[in-house]
Amino acid sequence: MTTKEKVKALWQLCFDDNEEFVEMYFRLRYKNEINIAIESGDEIVSALQMIPYPMTFCGDTVQTSYISGACTHPDSVSYTHLTLPTKLEV
Protein backbone atom coordinates (compact mmCIF):
# COMPACT_ATOMS: atom_id res chain seq x y z
CA MET A 1 0.00 0.00 0.00
CA THR A 2 1.29 3.50 -0.83
CA THR A 3 1.42 6.32 1.72
CA LYS A 4 -1.52 7.98 -0.03
CA GLU A 5 -3.58 4.78 0.18
CA LYS A 6 -2.75 4.37 3.86
CA VAL A 7 -3.69 7.97 4.68
CA LYS A 8 -6.90 7.59 2.69
CA ALA A 9 -7.82 4.43 4.62
CA LEU A 10 -7.12 6.22 7.92
CA TRP A 11 -9.24 9.18 6.75
CA GLN A 12 -12.15 6.86 5.97
CA LEU A 13 -11.84 5.26 9.40
CA CYS A 14 -11.76 8.60 11.23
CA PHE A 15 -14.22 10.73 9.25
CA ASP A 16 -17.80 10.16 8.14
CA ASP A 17 -17.32 11.65 4.65
CA ASN A 18 -19.10 10.23 1.64
CA GLU A 19 -17.08 8.35 -0.96
CA GLU A 20 -17.44 11.11 -3.58
CA PHE A 21 -15.88 13.70 -1.27
CA VAL A 22 -13.02 11.38 -0.24
CA GLU A 23 -12.22 10.57 -3.87
CA MET A 24 -12.30 14.27 -4.80
CA TYR A 25 -10.07 15.28 -1.87
CA PHE A 26 -7.45 12.65 -2.58
CA ARG A 27 -7.53 13.41 -6.32
CA LEU A 28 -7.38 17.23 -6.07
CA ARG A 29 -5.84 18.18 -2.70
CA TYR A 30 -3.73 15.36 -1.30
CA LYS A 31 -0.01 15.28 -2.12
CA ASN A 32 2.69 13.32 -0.32
CA GLU A 33 4.81 16.49 -0.16
CA ILE A 34 2.30 18.25 2.12
CA ASN A 35 1.43 15.21 4.21
CA ILE A 36 2.85 14.62 7.67
CA ALA A 37 2.37 11.15 9.08
CA ILE A 38 3.33 9.12 12.12
CA GLU A 39 3.96 5.46 11.49
CA SER A 40 3.99 2.47 13.77
CA GLY A 41 5.58 -0.41 11.93
CA ASP A 42 4.08 -0.45 8.44
CA GLU A 43 0.91 1.39 9.48
CA ILE A 44 0.18 5.11 9.49
CA VAL A 45 -1.43 5.89 12.85
CA SER A 46 -1.78 9.65 12.49
CA ALA A 47 -1.69 12.08 9.59
CA LEU A 48 -2.46 15.61 8.49
CA GLN A 49 -1.99 17.68 5.38
CA MET A 50 -0.63 21.24 5.35
CA ILE A 51 -2.30 22.77 2.30
CA PRO A 52 -0.53 25.88 0.93
CA TYR A 53 -2.60 29.04 1.23
CA PRO A 54 -1.56 32.58 0.27
CA MET A 55 -2.76 35.07 2.89
CA THR A 56 -2.82 38.85 2.59
CA PHE A 57 -1.41 40.61 5.65
CA CYS A 58 -0.93 44.39 5.75
CA GLY A 59 -1.10 44.51 1.96
CA ASP A 60 1.52 41.80 1.46
CA THR A 61 0.94 38.23 0.38
CA VAL A 62 2.36 35.72 2.84
CA GLN A 63 2.67 32.04 1.98
CA THR A 64 1.02 30.03 4.75
CA SER A 65 -0.62 26.64 5.10
CA TYR A 66 -3.78 25.40 6.71
CA ILE A 67 -4.14 22.03 8.37
CA SER A 68 -6.56 19.62 6.77
CA GLY A 69 -7.51 16.05 7.55
CA ALA A 70 -5.81 15.82 10.93
CA CYS A 71 -6.66 12.33 12.14
CA THR A 72 -5.39 9.63 14.46
CA HIS A 73 -6.31 5.96 14.51
CA PRO A 74 -8.62 5.39 17.51
CA ASP A 75 -6.31 2.67 18.83
CA SER A 76 -3.33 5.07 18.80
CA VAL A 77 -4.67 8.21 20.46
CA SER A 78 -2.57 7.82 23.62
CA TYR A 79 0.61 7.27 21.56
CA THR A 80 0.42 10.28 19.23
CA HIS A 81 0.10 13.04 21.82
CA LEU A 82 3.74 12.41 22.67
CA THR A 83 5.11 12.47 19.13
CA LEU A 84 2.90 14.72 16.97
CA PRO A 85 4.32 18.05 18.27
CA THR A 86 7.83 16.82 17.47
CA LYS A 87 6.78 15.88 13.93
CA LEU A 88 5.21 19.32 13.36
CA GLU A 89 8.34 21.15 14.47
CA VAL A 90 10.40 19.53 11.70
N, C-alpha and C positions, 0 to 999 in steps of 0.2 A: 504494500500500500504506500502511495506517495504521501508526503507531508500534507498536501492539499486535501487528499482523500481522508486522512486521519482527522484533520481539523474540521472538515465537513461532517464527518460522523459524530464528532464531539459536539458540534453545533446542534445537530439534529437531536442529540440526546438531551442537551441543556435547554433548548428553546422550543417553543411550540409554534414554529413558523410553518406555513404551508410549503409544499414541495416546489411550487412555482417560484416563490420568493427565494428559497434556498438556492435553487438552480441559477436564478438571476444574479444573486449576490456573488456566488462563487464563479460565475462567468464574467461579470463586469467589474467587481470590486476587489476580490481576493487576489493577492499576489504573494508569493513566498517572501519577497524582499521586504514587505511591510508587516509580515507576521512574526510574532514573538510567541514561542511555545516552550513549555516545560515538559520534558519527557521523563518517563519512568520505564526503564527497559526500552522496549520497542513501541511503547504506547505514548501518545500525547495526552497528558492529564490536565493541562491548562493551556489556553491560547487567547490571544487578542490580536487585532490588526490595528495599526496606526496609519490611518488613511490621510494622505497629504491634503492640506486645506490652506489656501492662501487667505490670510486675514488682513484687513485694512486697519491700521492703528496709527492715529495721528497723521493721516494722509499718506502713510507709507504701507506698502504691501509686505507682510511678514509671512514667511513660509512656516506653517505650523502643521500639526496633525491632530486628528481626533480619534479617540479610541472607539473601536467598533467590535462587536462580537466577543467581548470579554467573557470567558466561560471556563469553568473548572468541573471536571468529572465529579459527580456526587460522592464517589468513594475516595476522593483525594483532597477534599476541602481542607482537612487539618494539615496536610503536607504542604500545600502551596502557599499558605500565609507566611511561611518562613523563607521561601525562595523567590516569590514573584517580585518583591521590591528590588532584589539584587539583579534579576533579569532586566527590569526596566531601567536601571541605572546604566546599563551597558550601552 
